[in-house]
Amino acid sequence: MRRSTFAILLITAFSSMIGMGVIAPFLPVFAKQHGANGFWMGFIFAGFGISRGIIMPIVGRLSDRIGRKIFVAGGLFLFTVISLFYPLANSIFTLTIVRMVHGLAAGMIMPIVMAYVGDLAEEGKEGEFTGAVNMMFYLGLAAGPFLGGMLNHYFGFDSVFFAMSALGAVTFLIVVVFLPKDKGLEARKQEAVRSFHSLI
């Protein structure tokens, strides 16, 4: 695997998790401000996982066929846009919808990054590469709440969501410009057929 490609995937893993973790300490307070009772509080948190769980096998299957990059970039773009809708959510219902769309974005990024690494990892080093990506996931998850607390303290509550969106936008541009386009299943099949014909 080219080091530059792996570095981009590590950046994507880190920024996606730091962006998701940055709002974690404030989401219960935010939900309370919208009048959430116990049921809605639970559903807001569960909605993220539900939508993410639904989209992951669908996106995974499609990425096997047509390539990984488009889904990583698409997830980051959706992540960037939906982050701006948190401050605009004016009811518990709209906050729940925003949270579920956020889950869709997460489902398009994290598992596809892992699949991308699996495709590109050198034989015999799969565990090393996937371990490094998981490390970046958890470092981002740990750094997110700390960053969110600092932003909230110095710049106010809404700055947390704007920072989350800005981080997503920067990562999206890095992926679009620098991450090499991978080959989907059909392209790999055609390449294998051409290689076979060249040998006979």
SEDO-245743 format. One record per residue (C-alpha): x negated, y, z; residue in one letter. Coordinates in Angstrom, 1 decimal. Each point is the difference from the previous one (the first is absolute). Example, Ala and Ser with C-alpha at 12.3 -4.5 7.8 and 13.67 -1.06 7.14 Angstrom:
BEGIN
+--------+--------+--------+----+
:   east :  north :     up : aa :
+--------+--------+--------+----+
:  -12.3 :   -4.5 :    7.8 :  A :
:   -1.4 :    3.4 :   -0.7 :  S :
+--------+--------+--------+----+
# end
This chain:
BEGIN
+--------+--------+--------+----+
:   east :  north :     up : aa :
+--------+--------+--------+----+
:    0.0 :    0.0 :    0.0 :  M :
:   -1.3 :    3.5 :   -0.9 :  R :
:   -0.7 :    1.9 :    3.2 :  R :
:    1.8 :    3.1 :   -1.3 :  S :
:    3.2 :   -2.0 :   -0.6 :  T :
:   -0.2 :   -1.6 :    3.5 :  F :
:   -0.6 :    3.4 :    1.6 :  A :
:    3.1 :    1.4 :   -1.7 :  I :
:    2.0 :   -3.0 :    1.3 :  L :
:   -1.4 :    0.6 :    3.5 :  L :
:    1.0 :    3.7 :   -0.1 :  I :
:    3.5 :   -0.9 :   -1.2 :  T :
:    0.4 :   -2.5 :    2.9 :  A :
:   -1.3 :    2.5 :    2.6 :  F :
:    2.0 :    3.0 :   -1.3 :  S :
:    3.3 :   -1.9 :   -0.4 :  S :
:   -0.2 :   -1.3 :    3.6 :  M :
:   -1.2 :    3.3 :    1.5 :  I :
:    2.9 :    1.6 :   -1.8 :  G :
:    2.5 :   -2.4 :    1.5 :  M :
:   -1.5 :    0.1 :    3.4 :  G :
:   -0.1 :    3.7 :    0.2 :  V :
:    3.7 :    0.3 :    0.6 :  I :
:    0.3 :   -3.0 :    2.3 :  A :
:   -0.2 :    1.9 :    3.4 :  P :
:    2.6 :    2.6 :   -1.1 :  F :
:    2.6 :   -2.1 :   -1.8 :  L :
:    2.0 :   -0.8 :    3.2 :  P :
:    0.0 :    3.6 :    1.0 :  V :
:    1.0 :    1.0 :   -3.6 :  F :
:    2.8 :   -2.6 :    0.1 :  A :
:    1.2 :    1.3 :    3.3 :  K :
:    0.2 :    3.5 :   -1.4 :  Q :
:    2.4 :   -1.3 :   -2.5 :  H :
:    2.2 :   -1.6 :    2.6 :  G :
:   -1.1 :   -3.6 :   -0.5 :  A :
:    1.5 :   -2.5 :    2.5 :  N :
:   -1.6 :   -3.4 :    0.8 :  G :
:    1.4 :   -1.6 :   -3.1 :  F :
:   -1.2 :    2.6 :   -2.4 :  W :
:   -3.4 :    0.3 :    1.7 :  M :
:   -0.5 :   -3.7 :   -0.6 :  G :
:    1.3 :    0.1 :   -3.5 :  F :
:   -2.3 :    2.9 :   -1.0 :  I :
:   -3.0 :   -2.1 :    1.1 :  F :
:    1.4 :   -3.2 :   -1.5 :  A :
:    1.0 :    1.7 :   -3.3 :  G :
:   -3.6 :    0.5 :   -0.9 :  F :
:   -0.8 :   -3.7 :    0.4 :  G :
:    3.2 :   -1.1 :   -1.7 :  I :
:   -0.6 :    2.0 :   -3.2 :  S :
:   -3.7 :   -0.8 :    0.0 :  R :
:    0.8 :   -3.7 :    0.4 :  G :
:    2.5 :    0.0 :   -2.8 :  I :
:   -2.3 :    1.8 :   -2.5 :  I :
:   -3.2 :   -1.9 :    0.7 :  M :
:    0.8 :   -3.3 :   -1.8 :  P :
:    1.5 :    1.9 :   -2.9 :  I :
:   -2.9 :    2.3 :   -0.4 :  V :
:   -2.5 :   -2.8 :    0.5 :  G :
:    1.6 :   -2.1 :   -2.8 :  R :
:    0.1 :    3.0 :   -2.4 :  L :
:   -3.6 :    1.0 :    0.8 :  S :
:   -1.1 :   -3.6 :   -0.8 :  D :
:    1.5 :    0.5 :   -3.5 :  R :
:   -0.8 :    3.6 :   -0.9 :  I :
:   -2.8 :    1.0 :    2.2 :  G :
:   -0.7 :    1.4 :    3.5 :  R :
:   -1.0 :    3.6 :   -0.6 :  K :
:    3.4 :    1.3 :   -1.1 :  I :
:    1.5 :   -1.2 :    3.2 :  F :
:   -2.7 :    1.4 :    2.3 :  V :
:    0.3 :    3.4 :   -1.8 :  A :
:    3.8 :   -0.1 :    0.0 :  G :
:    0.1 :   -0.8 :    3.7 :  G :
:   -2.3 :    2.8 :    0.9 :  L :
:    2.0 :    2.4 :   -2.1 :  F :
:    3.2 :   -1.0 :    1.7 :  L :
:   -1.8 :    0.2 :    3.4 :  F :
:   -1.1 :    3.6 :   -0.8 :  T :
:    3.5 :    1.1 :   -1.0 :  V :
:    2.0 :   -1.7 :    2.7 :  I :
:   -2.3 :    1.4 :    2.7 :  S :
:    1.3 :    3.5 :   -0.9 :  L :
:    3.6 :   -1.1 :    0.7 :  F :
:   -0.5 :   -0.8 :    3.7 :  Y :
:    0.2 :    3.7 :    1.0 :  P :
:    3.0 :    0.4 :   -2.3 :  L :
:    2.0 :   -2.8 :    1.5 :  A :
:    2.9 :    1.6 :    1.8 :  N :
:    1.9 :   -3.0 :    1.3 :  S :
:   -0.7 :   -3.4 :    1.4 :  I :
:    1.3 :   -1.5 :   -3.2 :  F :
:   -2.4 :    1.9 :   -2.3 :  T :
:   -2.9 :   -0.7 :    2.4 :  L :
:    0.8 :   -3.7 :   -0.3 :  T :
:    0.1 :    0.2 :   -3.8 :  I :
:   -3.4 :    1.9 :    0.0 :  V :
:   -1.5 :   -2.7 :    2.2 :  R :
:    1.3 :   -2.8 :   -2.2 :  M :
:   -1.5 :    1.6 :   -3.1 :  V :
:   -3.2 :    0.4 :    1.9 :  H :
:    0.1 :   -3.7 :    0.5 :  G :
:    0.3 :   -0.6 :   -3.7 :  L :
:   -3.1 :    2.1 :   -0.6 :  A :
:   -1.9 :   -2.0 :    2.6 :  A :
:    1.1 :   -3.2 :   -1.6 :  G :
:   -1.4 :    1.2 :   -3.3 :  M :
:   -3.4 :    0.9 :    1.4 :  I :
:   -1.3 :   -2.3 :    2.7 :  M :
:    0.6 :   -3.5 :   -1.4 :  P :
:   -1.0 :    1.0 :   -3.5 :  I :
:   -3.3 :    1.4 :    1.3 :  V :
:   -0.6 :   -3.4 :    1.6 :  M :
:    0.8 :   -1.8 :   -3.2 :  A :
:   -2.2 :    2.4 :   -1.9 :  Y :
:   -2.9 :   -0.9 :    2.3 :  V :
:    0.8 :   -3.7 :   -0.4 :  G :
:   -0.2 :    0.4 :   -3.8 :  D :
:   -3.4 :    1.8 :    0.1 :  L :
:   -1.8 :   -1.6 :    2.9 :  A :
:   -3.1 :   -2.0 :   -0.9 :  E :
:    0.3 :   -3.7 :    0.4 :  E :
:   -0.9 :   -1.1 :    3.5 :  G :
:    0.5 :    3.5 :    1.4 :  K :
:    3.8 :    0.2 :    0.0 :  E :
:    0.1 :    0.0 :    3.8 :  G :
:   -2.6 :    2.7 :    0.3 :  E :
:    1.8 :    2.4 :   -2.4 :  F :
:    3.5 :   -0.6 :    1.4 :  T :
:   -1.3 :    0.3 :    3.5 :  G :
:   -1.4 :    3.4 :   -0.9 :  A :
:    3.3 :    1.2 :   -1.4 :  V :
:    1.9 :   -1.2 :    3.1 :  N :
:   -2.6 :    1.9 :    2.1 :  M :
:    0.9 :    3.2 :   -1.9 :  M :
:    3.7 :   -0.7 :    0.5 :  F :
:   -0.4 :   -0.2 :    3.7 :  Y :
:   -2.4 :    2.9 :    0.3 :  L :
:    2.5 :    2.1 :   -1.9 :  G :
:    2.8 :   -1.2 :    2.3 :  L :
:   -2.1 :    1.0 :    3.0 :  A :
:   -1.1 :    3.3 :   -1.3 :  A :
:    3.5 :    1.1 :   -1.1 :  G :
:    1.6 :    0.7 :    3.4 :  P :
:   -3.1 :    1.9 :    1.1 :  F :
:    0.0 :    2.1 :   -3.1 :  L :
:    3.7 :    0.6 :    0.3 :  G :
:   -0.3 :    1.1 :    3.6 :  G :
:   -2.8 :    2.5 :   -0.9 :  M :
:    2.1 :    1.4 :   -2.9 :  L :
:    3.1 :    0.3 :    2.2 :  N :
:   -2.0 :    1.7 :    2.7 :  H :
:   -1.7 :    2.6 :   -2.1 :  Y :
:    2.3 :    0.5 :   -3.0 :  F :
:    3.5 :   -1.1 :    1.0 :  G :
:    2.2 :   -3.0 :   -0.6 :  F :
:    0.7 :    0.5 :   -3.8 :  D :
:   -3.8 :    0.1 :   -0.7 :  S :
:   -0.1 :   -3.7 :    0.8 :  V :
:    2.2 :   -0.8 :   -3.0 :  F :
:   -1.7 :    2.5 :   -2.3 :  F :
:   -3.4 :   -1.6 :    0.9 :  A :
:    1.4 :   -3.4 :   -0.7 :  M :
:    1.2 :    1.1 :   -3.5 :  S :
:   -3.3 :    1.7 :   -0.7 :  A :
:   -2.0 :   -3.1 :    0.9 :  L :
:    2.2 :   -2.0 :   -2.3 :  G :
:   -0.4 :    2.4 :   -2.8 :  A :
:   -3.8 :    0.0 :    0.2 :  V :
:   -0.1 :   -3.8 :    0.1 :  T :
:    2.4 :   -0.2 :   -2.9 :  F :
:   -2.3 :    2.2 :   -2.1 :  L :
:   -3.0 :   -2.1 :    0.9 :  I :
:    1.8 :   -3.2 :   -1.0 :  V :
:    1.3 :    1.4 :   -3.3 :  V :
:   -3.3 :    1.5 :   -1.0 :  V :
:   -2.6 :   -2.5 :    1.3 :  F :
:    1.6 :   -3.4 :    0.7 :  L :
:   -0.6 :   -2.2 :   -3.1 :  P :
:    3.0 :   -1.4 :   -1.7 :  K :
:    0.4 :   -3.7 :    0.7 :  D :
:    1.4 :   -2.6 :   -2.4 :  K :
:    3.4 :   -1.5 :    0.5 :  G :
:    0.8 :   -3.7 :   -0.5 :  L :
:    0.9 :    0.3 :   -3.7 :  E :
:   -3.2 :    1.9 :   -0.8 :  A :
:   -2.0 :   -2.6 :    1.9 :  R :
:    1.7 :   -2.8 :   -1.9 :  K :
:   -0.7 :    1.6 :   -3.4 :  Q :
:   -3.6 :    0.6 :    1.0 :  E :
:   -0.3 :   -3.7 :    1.0 :  A :
:    1.5 :   -1.1 :   -3.3 :  V :
:   -2.5 :    2.2 :   -2.0 :  R :
:   -2.9 :   -1.4 :    2.1 :  S :
:    1.2 :   -3.5 :   -0.8 :  F :
:    0.3 :    0.7 :   -3.7 :  H :
:   -3.5 :    1.5 :   -0.1 :  S :
:   -1.4 :   -3.2 :    1.3 :  L :
:    1.5 :   -2.3 :   -2.6 :  I :
+--------+--------+--------+----+
# end
